[in-house]
Amino acid sequence: MPVRKLGLVSLLMLFVFALAPSQIAARAGELYTAFPETIDADATYVFYSHGFIVEGTNPTPVHPRFGTYDFPAIKAALAGGDFNLIAYHRPEGTNAGKFAGKLAGDVKRLIAGGVPAENITLMGFSRGSMITAMASSNLAMSKLNTVIMAICGDWIASRPNLKLAGRVLSVYETSDRFGTCKALAEQSGGITGFTEIAISTGKEHGAFFTPRAEWLEPVMKWIEGK
C-alpha cells in the first residue's frame, strides 16, 4: 500500500500530540504564595506585590469607587506566563520598609541558589509598587528587572534616596492621579533601561484591580522579552 506524504502542518500536529502532558505543562511556570522550597537555577522568577487594599485576609476586597480587587484572578493570569510567580498575601498592618527588605532578601536567596539576576523581576501595583521600588533601590543590581505600576506622584521629590536599578518598566493609567515615573527614573542613576507605558481605560486606580489586557499584555511581553 503506498504511503502518503504528510504536509508540514500534519507533521507539526503529530509532533505536538506526541509530547507527553508533563512536557506541555512544563512550558508554564509555577505559582508560589510562599518562598519556594526548591530553587530552579534555570527558571525565571517574578515577584508580584499587590495593592494596599488586599492587605489582611480578604483576597477580593471591594473599594467603594474602584470596585473589586481580584487578587486570585491577577495571580492566575500572571501564572500563565513562562516564569515562576511568587505572590505573597501581605498581612494587615504590614510595614512597607520591612517587607521591602524581605523581598530584597528573597532576591538574594534566589541568586545564591544559582538564578541569574537578569532572570528575576520585582513587580508591584500601588503600595505594592512602592514596596517593589524600595526593594529594587536597596538591591541596586544592574541586571535586575523592575515593574512599577500606578506609583508615581509629587511624593517622589521627597524621596531622593529612592533610586531604581537595572531594567525598569513603568505602567500608569492616564485617568489616575498617579502618573509618569520619569522623575523617579531621572533620579535613579543605576537604571540600564527605562520603558514607560500609559494606558487609558477611564478606570482610574481601578484599572489595575483586575487582570485587564491593557496592562497585563505589555507587562507579560516585557518580562518574557528581556
C-alpha positions as CSV (number, residue, x, y, z in Angstrom):
1,M,0.0,0.0,0.0
2,P,1.5,3.4,-0.9
3,V,2.3,5.8,1.9
4,R,1.0,9.3,1.5
5,K,3.4,12.2,2.1
6,L,2.5,14.3,5.1
7,G,2.3,18.1,4.8
8,L,4.2,20.4,7.1
9,V,1.1,21.2,9.2
10,S,0.3,17.5,9.6
11,L,3.8,16.8,10.8
12,L,3.6,19.7,13.3
13,M,0.3,18.3,14.6
14,L,1.8,14.9,15.1
15,F,4.8,16.4,17.0
16,V,2.5,18.3,19.4
17,F,0.3,15.3,20.2
18,A,3.4,13.1,20.6
19,L,4.5,15.3,23.6
20,A,3.7,13.9,27.0
21,P,1.3,16.0,29.1
22,S,4.1,16.8,31.5
23,Q,6.3,18.2,28.7
24,I,3.5,20.5,27.6
25,A,2.8,21.7,31.1
26,A,6.4,22.3,31.7
27,R,6.3,25.3,29.4
28,A,4.3,27.3,32.0
29,G,5.8,28.3,35.4
30,E,4.6,27.6,38.9
31,L,2.6,29.8,41.3
32,Y,4.0,30.2,44.8
33,T,2.3,32.0,47.7
34,A,5.4,31.4,49.9
35,F,9.1,31.3,49.0
36,P,9.7,28.1,47.1
37,E,11.3,25.2,49.0
38,T,13.4,24.3,46.0
39,I,15.1,26.8,43.7
40,D,15.4,26.1,40.0
41,A,18.5,27.8,38.8
42,D,17.4,27.6,35.2
43,A,14.0,29.2,35.8
44,T,12.8,32.8,35.6
45,Y,11.1,34.2,38.7
46,V,8.7,37.1,39.1
47,F,7.5,38.6,42.4
48,Y,4.1,40.3,42.3
49,S,3.2,42.7,45.2
50,H,-0.5,43.7,45.4
51,G,-2.1,47.0,46.4
52,F,-2.8,48.2,49.9
53,I,-6.5,47.2,49.9
54,V,-5.6,43.5,49.8
55,E,-3.5,43.6,53.0
56,G,-5.3,41.5,55.5
57,T,-7.2,38.2,55.0
58,N,-9.6,39.0,52.1
59,P,-8.2,38.3,48.7
60,T,-11.1,40.1,46.9
61,P,-11.8,43.3,48.8
62,V,-14.2,45.8,47.4
63,H,-13.3,49.5,47.0
64,P,-16.4,51.9,47.0
65,R,-15.0,53.7,44.0
66,F,-12.8,51.3,42.1
67,G,-14.7,48.0,42.7
68,T,-13.3,44.6,43.5
69,Y,-9.6,43.9,43.7
70,D,-9.4,40.4,42.3
71,F,-6.1,39.2,43.6
72,P,-6.7,35.5,42.7
73,A,-7.6,36.4,39.1
74,I,-4.4,38.5,38.8
75,K,-2.3,35.7,40.1
76,A,-3.9,33.2,37.8
77,A,-3.3,35.5,34.8
78,L,0.3,36.2,35.6
79,A,0.9,32.5,36.4
80,G,0.1,31.8,32.7
81,G,3.5,33.2,31.8
82,D,6.7,31.2,31.1
83,F,8.1,32.0,34.6
84,N,7.6,31.1,38.2
85,L,5.3,33.6,40.0
86,I,5.8,34.4,43.7
87,A,2.8,36.4,45.1
88,Y,2.6,36.9,48.8
89,H,-0.6,38.0,50.5
90,R,0.6,40.6,53.0
91,P,-1.0,40.8,56.4
92,E,-2.8,43.8,57.7
93,G,-0.5,46.5,59.1
94,T,2.5,45.4,57.0
95,N,5.5,47.7,57.4
96,A,6.5,48.7,53.9
97,G,10.1,49.1,54.6
98,K,10.4,45.8,56.4
99,F,8.6,44.0,53.6
100,A,10.8,45.6,51.0
101,G,13.7,44.2,53.0
102,K,12.1,40.7,52.8
103,L,11.7,41.0,49.0
104,A,15.4,42.1,48.7
105,G,16.4,39.1,50.9
106,D,14.3,36.7,48.7
107,V,16.0,38.0,45.6
108,K,19.4,37.4,47.2
109,R,18.3,33.8,48.1
110,L,17.4,33.1,44.5
111,I,20.7,34.4,43.3
112,A,22.5,32.4,45.9
113,G,20.6,29.4,44.6
114,G,22.0,30.0,41.1
115,V,19.4,32.1,39.5
116,P,20.9,35.0,37.4
117,A,19.7,38.5,38.4
118,E,18.5,39.0,34.9
119,N,16.1,36.2,35.3
120,I,14.4,37.9,38.3
121,T,11.7,40.5,38.2
122,L,10.2,42.6,41.0
123,M,6.7,43.8,40.1
124,G,4.1,45.7,42.1
125,F,1.0,47.9,42.0
126,S,0.2,51.0,44.1
127,R,1.6,50.3,47.6
128,G,3.0,47.0,46.3
129,S,4.8,49.1,43.7
130,M,6.3,51.3,46.4
131,I,7.5,48.2,48.2
132,T,8.9,46.9,44.9
133,A,10.7,50.2,44.3
134,M,12.2,50.2,47.8
135,A,13.4,46.6,47.3
136,S,14.9,47.5,43.9
137,S,16.6,50.6,45.4
138,N,18.0,48.5,48.3
139,L,19.4,45.9,46.0
140,A,20.9,48.3,43.4
141,M,21.5,45.4,40.9
142,S,22.3,46.4,37.4
143,K,20.8,43.2,35.9
144,L,17.6,43.1,38.0
145,N,14.2,43.7,36.3
146,T,11.6,46.0,38.0
147,V,8.0,46.7,37.0
148,I,6.2,49.6,38.8
149,M,2.5,50.3,38.2
150,A,0.5,53.3,39.4
151,I,3.0,54.6,41.9
152,C,4.5,58.0,40.9
153,G,3.4,61.4,42.0
154,D,4.7,64.6,43.7
155,W,5.9,62.5,46.7
156,I,8.9,61.3,44.6
157,A,10.6,64.6,45.1
158,S,10.6,64.0,48.9
159,R,12.4,60.6,48.4
160,P,15.7,61.5,46.7
161,N,17.3,58.3,48.1
162,L,14.8,56.1,46.2
163,K,16.8,55.0,43.2
164,L,15.9,52.1,41.0
165,A,18.4,50.0,39.2
166,G,18.6,47.6,36.2
167,R,15.8,47.3,33.6
168,V,12.7,49.2,34.6
169,L,9.1,49.2,33.2
170,S,6.6,51.8,34.4
171,V,2.9,51.5,33.6
172,Y,0.3,54.1,34.6
173,E,-3.3,54.9,33.8
174,T,-4.0,58.4,32.3
175,S,-7.2,58.9,34.4
176,D,-5.4,58.0,37.6
177,R,-3.8,60.6,40.0
178,F,-0.6,58.6,39.9
179,G,1.2,59.3,36.6
180,T,4.5,59.2,34.9
181,C,7.6,57.9,36.7
182,K,10.1,59.9,34.6
183,A,11.2,61.9,37.6
184,L,11.9,58.7,39.5
185,A,13.9,57.4,36.5
186,E,15.9,60.6,36.3
187,Q,17.0,60.4,39.9
188,S,17.9,56.7,39.5
189,G,21.4,56.6,38.3
190,G,21.6,52.8,38.2
191,I,18.9,52.3,35.6
192,T,20.2,50.4,32.5
193,G,16.9,50.7,30.5
194,F,13.6,52.6,31.1
195,T,10.3,51.9,29.3
196,E,7.1,53.6,30.2
197,I,3.6,52.8,29.0
198,A,0.4,54.9,29.5
199,I,-2.9,53.1,29.3
200,S,-6.3,54.8,29.1
201,T,-9.2,52.8,30.4
202,G,-11.0,55.5,32.3
203,K,-11.0,53.3,35.4
204,E,-8.5,55.4,37.4
205,H,-6.7,53.4,40.0
206,G,-9.1,50.6,39.5
207,A,-7.6,49.8,36.1
208,F,-5.1,47.6,37.9
209,F,-7.7,45.9,40.2
210,T,-8.3,43.1,37.7
211,P,-6.1,41.4,35.0
212,R,-7.1,43.8,32.2
213,A,-5.4,43.2,28.9
214,E,-4.4,46.9,28.7
215,W,-1.7,46.4,31.4
216,L,-1.3,42.7,31.5
217,E,-0.3,42.1,27.9
218,P,2.5,44.7,27.7
219,V,3.9,43.6,31.1
220,M,4.0,40.0,30.2
221,K,5.7,40.8,26.9
222,W,8.3,43.0,28.6
223,I,9.1,40.3,31.2
224,E,9.3,37.5,28.7
225,G,11.0,39.5,26.0
226,K,14.1,40.6,28.0
